[in-house]
Amino acid sequence: MTESAGTPPDPDRSAADKDEAASRGGSQDGPQDNSQDGPDGEASRVRWWDDAAPARRRHRWLRWAALAASFFVLVAAGVGWWLYKKLDSNIRTDTSVAAELRAYEKERPASVVHDAENILIIGSDSRAGDNREYGRDYGGSQRSDTTILLHLPADRKSATAMSLPRDLMTDIPSCRTSDGKRSRKQFAQFNWAFEFGGTACTIRTVERMTGIRIDHYMVVDFNGFKDMVDAVDGVEVCLKEPIDDPDAHLKLRAGRQKLDGEEALGYVRARKSLGNGSDTDRMDRQQRFLGALVNKMQSDGVLLNPTRLYPVLDAATKSLTTDPGLDSLKDLYALVRGVRNVPTDKVQFLTVPRQPYAADPNRDELVQPDATKLFERLRQDTPVTVVPADELARRKDGNGDPSDSTSPTPTPTYSGNNAAADLCKQ
């Protein structure tokens, strides 16, 4: 018997195996993992499929993710566009005002400082429609309950809001009335201009009084003010005494408290039950409340938070009637963007210098030359300093000069307040 090392290799079979391996992409010459090899190289085919399957699943997932992302982008864009159009459509435009003002362009004052803007804000006291709960509607007539000239300087580092008393005696030009007729030129209390000829007549009256060119205007109604206060979740005030005023729909306790929109409206409109009952006292209260509202919007980041800003914009735009230059959300956003970084202590409120009218103490007249000096500074876009009335009185008692005399060219100082003031520390 002869010992054998085994059946000798078949050269022909070895060559065939190499060819088959080469056709499958393998090689017998390189390193091989034969731990799981089965007949005819079955393990190699299984491993190839195992490697390819996760890649296909990953590619499939990426395609679905891309489709989902595209879908959500389209939905977000659609919702954003819908919200934009909704806010944009809320704003009402009064083209008749522009037409009326064009007819009197030659008599209007010229703009002096490029990029400075003067915006007339008119609070309408119409009792028509949703506002009838605040009083009787005398045939739909209305007068300007509150009028504020907002001056935005060219550098947008401050903002000055000057109130014009509704009982201020002034010259009102002949104006086109709602029935197409014309009112006569007359010397009367300021808010009659709005009743006679609406916004156009009010603008012409303000321009004649101040020499300041009005670039834009906004007419705001009662319900818009209420909704704006509610949109920022109320505004804090501080009352020295409790209030119970049925005419103003107002009943409040003394001390610090947050007012909702309905209470805020009663608070800024109340006249008989707060202070000395004068329109002067009421304007001061309105200015302080507006300052607190501005402070709330800035300190709570409302202007920088789209989720919180939308309700405010919705409320504001629903209540607005503007000129064609401010009648779009784009225009209003550009206006807000220009002033949103103004420090609250640079947002100033004051009332035009006035005193009881000599012929009727229930009316007001301008204090001259103080009023003219204030108008000129706003017209020329030069600084105005505003301090609380008690501080102004101390300055006058000290040296007779209320101006800030620390600089070579003292800035005239007027009684007022700013948005940083705490209503409970006044």
Disulfide bonds with the S-S distance in Angstrom:
Cys175-Cys201 2.05
Cys238-Cys424 2.32
